[in-house]
Every structure is written in structure tokens, then in C-alpha cells.
Amino acid sequence: MKITTKIFGEIEIADEKVITFENGIIGFPELKRFALLHDGEKGTNVGIRFLQSLDEPGFAMPVMDPLVVKPDYDPEVNDELLASAGNINADNILVLVTVTVPNDLTQMSVNLQGPFVINVEEHKACQIIVENGDYPVKFPIYEILQAGKAGE
């Protein structure tokens, strides 16, 4: 399917790349079909990718692997919350968190409280809310990313 996106222009999305959120995402329950996109020049190892809506091509959210900025990220989640993502196991799970990129980049943060859980085999996903207070909605990442760049 072809869509015209705000960030990547006109792109072709293969049917097998469509990720379905049965219940939509928080704040946008009507958006159910997404694709995970990245800058082709940087490859798949790039830190920030985009969860691109296929239902609303103007809508894309920057996302990243939370382990890049918080290596001990391991929220406890009730299995019922993951039911809409299919049969999740250690081999097929991909967890991503939204990235907030304000004008002042030093205020960049990730939402560790509302991760996306993607079943990469079944192409199903859900967004959950982590109930305990261990993971904030705005976890600052600028200094962590800068330190990572310096260590490359």
C-alpha cells in the first residue's frame, strides 16, 4: 500500500509490515494500523524510529528501544494487558517507548510509563500503562544519548 507521510513523503508499505493495535493507542483509539519506519540512510540500528499511522498518514510518533537509555527497564505487566498483542514470548517481543523532542533538545525525554508492546511474529501490538511508580512519563534522555555518542 502507498501512503504519503509527513516525515518520509510517499512510501510503499508491504502488507507484512503492518502492525495492528486492536484497541488503538492511548489518546487515538481510532488509529489501529501502523508501520515501524526508520531513516534508510542510517539503517535499522538507528536509535529513533517512527511509528507511522496508516489510518492517518500525517500522524507518526518517534519511538525507541527503552533499553538504550535505561538498561534495567523491566516493568512488571499483567498478562491480561498483553492479550491483544497475541502470544508474546521472549523471542517475538519488541518494546518501544515514545520520544518527546521539544525545541530545546536538552529537554528530550521518553515515556517509560506507556510502552508499546509489539509481537513481531503476529504483527499485533498494544500500548500499556505500567502501574507502579518506577517509570516516569518524562524520563530525560539527552545526557544519556550524548554520553553514548561520546563513547562510540
Stockholm file with secondary structure:
# STOCKHOLM 1.0

chainA/1-152         MKITTKIFGEIEIADEKVITFENGIIGFPELKRFALLHDGEKGTNVGIRFLQSLDEPGFAMPVMDPLVVKPDYDPEVNDELLASAGNINADNILVLVTVTVPNDLTQMSVNLQGPFVINVEEHKACQIIVENGDYPVKFPIYEILQAGKAGE
#=GR chainA/1-152 SS CEEEETTTEEEECCGGGCEEETTCBTTBTTCCEEEEECCTTTCTTCSCEEEEESSSTTCEEEEECGGGTCTTCCCCCCGGGGGGGCSCCTTTEEEEEEEECCSSGGGCEECSSSCEEEETTTTEEEECCCCSTTSCSSEECHHHHHHHHHTC
#=GC SS_cons         CEEEETTTEEEECCGGGCEEETTCBTTBTTCCEEEEECCTTTCTTCSCEEEEESSSTTCEEEEECGGGTCTTCCCCCCGGGGGGGCSCCTTTEEEEEEEECCSSGGGCEECSSSCEEEETTTTEEEECCCCSTTSCSSEECHHHHHHHHHTC
//
